[in-house]
Amino acid sequence: MKQTIAIQGIQGSNHHKVAQLYFGNDVQLDECLSFDALVSSLMNEKSSYAIMALENTIAGSIIPNYALIDTNNIHINGEFYLNIHHHLMALPNQTIEDITEVCSHPMALLQCKEFFKKYPHIKLVEDADTAAVAERIQQKQLKGVAAIATKTAAELFNLEILSGEIQTIKTNATRFVILQKKPPKNGIDQIDKASLRFELDHKRGSLATVLNVMSDCKIDLTKIQSLPIIERPWKYAFFVDVTFEDYENYTKAISVLEIMTTSLKVLGTYKNQRNQ
């Protein structure tokens, strides 16, 4: 029986591409048009795993997704870094001068902002998914409307690429996390990265002390993100990613952090893919 993988978007999206590269082609997709729907798919056990974009080299962190992982007590089982290539596409036999409207996911529009400064006649419209726009253009035969999507989407929906690689920064990459409902069972030999969430007492130097503990335990901090705690005004939770060479150093750091922090939660332990 094929595994079901929840993705944000449809076939031809970057989430679909990650699903193929991480799990292979022999999987069933649950196509979700929002991250909330993706989480519901996982929590209702409609899917075994979910793929979620978490941060981008241009747009930064996707803050609401940190909150979704935290509030639903979802576990991170792995990660995948994907170089993002944005292409402008439309129905055949049109030029960019014929295009009056470009619809795409807000992140894609943000990542291609500089390109569209050259075309002030084009209206930019936010949409739920890059590939879904490409599909709609084909289904409804929308002339004068273009999508920003992958080459795969252009091939799937028979669209013509008007301009390729339109992202502002050519080294644009997105980090995706692989999520599951139950705690992962990664072996120690497969673990050299962890995602943590904790809170601190509101005391001077408390965060600096935590960072010093990590340094003393030979733990490298690769990401830190703060999020407001909704029910407690002016209080924040910290989400951090750490890497380590020795698993014992990590467990030592965790035992100290359990004493120093409040509400320490290990969101997941997995293999660092950044340098693969």
Secondary structure in CASP SS format (residue, H / E / C, confidence):
PFRMAT SS
TARGET T0000
AUTHOR 0000-0000-0000
METHOD secondary structure of the structure
MODEL  1
M C 1.00
K C 1.00
Q C 1.00
T E 1.00
I E 1.00
A E 1.00
I E 1.00
Q E 1.00
G C 1.00
I C 1.00
Q C 1.00
G C 1.00
S C 1.00
N H 1.00
H H 1.00
H H 1.00
K H 1.00
V H 1.00
A H 1.00
Q H 1.00
L H 1.00
Y H 1.00
F H 1.00
G C 1.00
N C 1.00
D C 1.00
V C 1.00
Q E 1.00
L E 1.00
D E 1.00
E E 1.00
C E 1.00
L C 1.00
S C 1.00
F H 1.00
D H 1.00
A H 1.00
L H 1.00
V H 1.00
S H 1.00
S H 1.00
L H 1.00
M H 1.00
N C 1.00
E C 1.00
K C 1.00
S C 1.00
S C 1.00
Y E 1.00
A E 1.00
I E 1.00
M E 1.00
A E 1.00
L E 1.00
E E 1.00
N E 1.00
T C 1.00
I C 1.00
A C 1.00
G E 1.00
S E 1.00
I C 1.00
I H 1.00
P H 1.00
N H 1.00
Y H 1.00
A H 1.00
L H 1.00
I H 1.00
D H 1.00
T H 1.00
N C 1.00
N C 1.00
I C 1.00
H E 1.00
I E 1.00
N E 1.00
G E 1.00
E E 1.00
F E 1.00
Y E 1.00
L E 1.00
N E 1.00
I C 1.00
H C 1.00
H C 1.00
H E 1.00
L E 1.00
M E 1.00
A E 1.00
L C 1.00
P C 1.00
N C 1.00
Q C 1.00
T C 1.00
I H 1.00
E H 1.00
D H 1.00
I C 1.00
T C 1.00
E E 1.00
V E 1.00
C E 1.00
S E 1.00
H C 1.00
P H 1.00
M H 1.00
A H 1.00
L H 1.00
L H 1.00
Q H 1.00
C C 1.00
K H 1.00
E H 1.00
F H 1.00
F H 1.00
K C 1.00
K C 1.00
Y C 1.00
P C 1.00
H C 1.00
I C 1.00
K E 1.00
L E 1.00
V E 1.00
E E 1.00
D C 1.00
A C 1.00
D C 1.00
T H 1.00
A H 1.00
A H 1.00
V H 1.00
A H 1.00
E H 1.00
R H 1.00
I H 1.00
Q H 1.00
Q H 1.00
K H 1.00
Q C 1.00
L C 1.00
K C 1.00
G C 1.00
V E 1.00
A E 1.00
A E 1.00
I E 1.00
A E 1.00
T C 1.00
K H 1.00
T H 1.00
A H 1.00
A H 1.00
E H 1.00
L H 1.00
F C 1.00
N C 1.00
L C 1.00
E E 1.00
I E 1.00
L E 1.00
S E 1.00
G C 1.00
E C 1.00
I C 1.00
Q C 1.00
T C 1.00
I C 1.00
K C 1.00
T C 1.00
N C 1.00
A E 1.00
T E 1.00
R E 1.00
F E 1.00
V E 1.00
I E 1.00
L E 1.00
Q E 1.00
K C 1.00
K C 1.00
P C 1.00
P C 1.00
K C 1.00
N C 1.00
G C 1.00
I H 1.00
D H 1.00
Q H 1.00
I C 1.00
D C 1.00
K E 1.00
A E 1.00
S E 1.00
L E 1.00
R E 1.00
F E 1.00
E E 1.00
L C 1.00
D C 1.00
H C 1.00
K C 1.00
R C 1.00
G C 1.00
S H 1.00
L H 1.00
A H 1.00
T H 1.00
V H 1.00
L H 1.00
N H 1.00
V H 1.00
M H 1.00
S H 1.00
D H 1.00
C C 1.00
K C 1.00
I C 1.00
D E 1.00
L E 1.00
T E 1.00
K E 1.00
I E 1.00
Q E 1.00
S E 1.00
L E 1.00
P E 1.00
I C 1.00
I C 1.00
E C 1.00
R C 1.00
P C 1.00
W C 1.00
K C 1.00
Y E 1.00
A E 1.00
F E 1.00
F E 1.00
V E 1.00
D E 1.00
V E 1.00
T E 1.00
F C 1.00
E C 1.00
D C 1.00
Y H 1.00
E H 1.00
N H 1.00
Y H 1.00
T H 1.00
K H 1.00
A H 1.00
I H 1.00
S H 1.00
V H 1.00
L H 1.00
E H 1.00
I H 1.00
M H 1.00
T C 1.00
T E 1.00
S E 1.00
L E 1.00
K E 1.00
V E 1.00
L E 1.00
G E 1.00
T E 1.00
Y E 1.00
K C 1.00
N C 1.00
Q C 1.00
R C 1.00
N C 1.00
Q C 1.00
END
